[in-house]
């Protein structure tokens, strides 16, 4: 719940006019009046003030209006003369709950839920309507109570709602499904009870029934290809066609909900969307909805990002339909956009930039950095997270990274500051962004390091959470790519041999992999860099050797072998030390990991291993022949001879290099 | 007994493959981010013989999209006080994303064939490329990679430095030893300026590899 803006609003509303404050206090005494006419008038007054007015809702909430209204509701009996009180109190409570999470919470806390349910069986249709509408508001919120679909009586009640002729009541049934059905088990129970047949009928109903139906169908069909197939098959596709037609409806909310439904179908069973025209129509409808000033526009952005997520073909279509410029123009309008909309817009831009270099370049050419930097400082954690993800994906453009587009102080400083953000989703997202942005391709200056980013990443590499350790190490690895000695020394002085050895032996294999990839970069470059692994009597090299002998996962082994490859590209001493790791004296006869890796299914591991051998037997070095003999005697050269027709071209070529080197020793 | 390695000189045909559904090329160790190459570009013209020393570094490679990029540094350039560095982007001829036909940059099909045919490793492919554009070729198992490199901007000098980056290079990379040869094409410059590069190992006795991972 936002605090800063709301407290400012309440203090301004109470200080702006003391007479309105008095009237508010007066309304409370009238709400508690025993005279039904007085009570009714007070209820109407509150209801009329709060409708569509978030500030007033908050103000009345703080004064305790909701419990007072709840009492009015629960005290009223079911007699005719109380009907108006029931209607007005239900309407007021519904209004508090409409689009206002704090209101929903307060309404539920006041214990009105069972009383509102009671209204659904009232003989007066107006009372039923008011109760149903109010409950629907509650069920549209994230705070809605759980609904146990697995309980038979709950299912009976739900179906009684769906079967009702009253559109608000059947709409309520659909809303309950839309917002309370969360698991695939619940989905299955509903489907088996025949909910699809009940819901599709609502598509032919009133506006509010159609909307409730679209939302609930989306929930029930999500990730369920069988249910999708059933739906599409109903009456030979008539309902599917209806939904597609509804994307052209004159009401924006209907257009949005039908798009949302189609996105669910697309993500569950894309085969129903092979037609390019249909895909393009869906994209264009959502892009138009982005301009809607109301809630439909807020939601459209998130729906759009879900549609194009991971789908390069749709991203391309959207790009060609000018999506990037449209979204950037909305962001640049200057008017204050709702956090949900901002989040959706930045996530949409992030998805557009995720795979296509043209999109990234186009986006970055629109002078968007100021917008993104502002979003990094937004009060909503969701917006900050979305902005970081947008940065991360835009920074996949090596062309723009190389041009130094992301390294200015005004970008780097807020990003580094977000490493301390109170929200963990922001922290995770900013490490991802920084991972890419720190790739500066050997530019000597690093604003990231100047702002203390290096120390922070090293701290994060010691986090209790393995994902955080892994992400931090990945960022460090990228930071050390083509790094000069000064940067490497600065980094190493903080982590030292023991720190590295611990990371290489981390219980989590992805952490080991990133630690070794980082080390690989550290020992690349100038030949003196190899000395890092000899620090403290070769502690790091021993740790690597130990891990490689432990039957590691392929990805970790690849990085480990590349470390050895890089070390083996050094001096005679370096090559000999690598040989000691390959053939440790204390374990003669045990299966050599080099042989195991050469027989791996993973071609990159075979390749990395052969490179180590290439470097060890490079003819220009003095001890090459002796090492070659040792490798031959260990069965490694014979193994390579068996691999001359390796399925992977790169492996095949490297093996031929080794064998070519063997022949230069006069090998028979 | 020396091991006889049987190698076919002609690349295999892709039998029964729909030319519309091709896969990207497999990775080649020496054509990777961080790899450095050094050599010369022959910029001779009728007036004089001249060669610039050139260093190239690969900064990124995306085989899925047939894309790579990097920097090119030209030393001892007469018009410049310092080495001139440019950023370039490349298209990999993989039959999926790009073919041997350029289709832009004022290069006609005849220009394309004239340049590709200057690479000895292109001759086994020439017949196929001339007849149907090479759509049946299995470039995935061929030990040479063909590319076009186009410089995009100057990194360290202004556009008024007297140098041009209007043209592009036809490039052939040898997977086995990482050597690169190329021919610069620009209708307004001397034709067939040759680029010849070899891998650089920074004083090491062997090959060293670094890497990064984009999130």
Interface residues (C-beta under 8 A of the other chain):
Chain A: X357 X392 X395 X396 X398 X399 X402 X403 X432 X433 X435 X436 X439 X441 X471 X474 X477 X478 X481 X482 X517 X520 X521 X523 X524 X525 X526 X527 X562 X565 X566 X568 X569 X570 X571 X575 X603 X604 X607 X611 X614 X615 X618 X620 X621 X641 X644 X648 X649 X650 X653 X654 X656 X657 X659 X663 X668
Chain B: X1 X2 X3 X5 X26 X27 X28 X29 X33 X34 X57 X59 X60 X62 X65 X67 X69 X71 X87 X89 X140 X141 X143 X152 X153 X155 X175 X176 X201 X202 X203 X204 X205 X206 X207 X208 X209 X210 X211 X212 X213 X214 X215
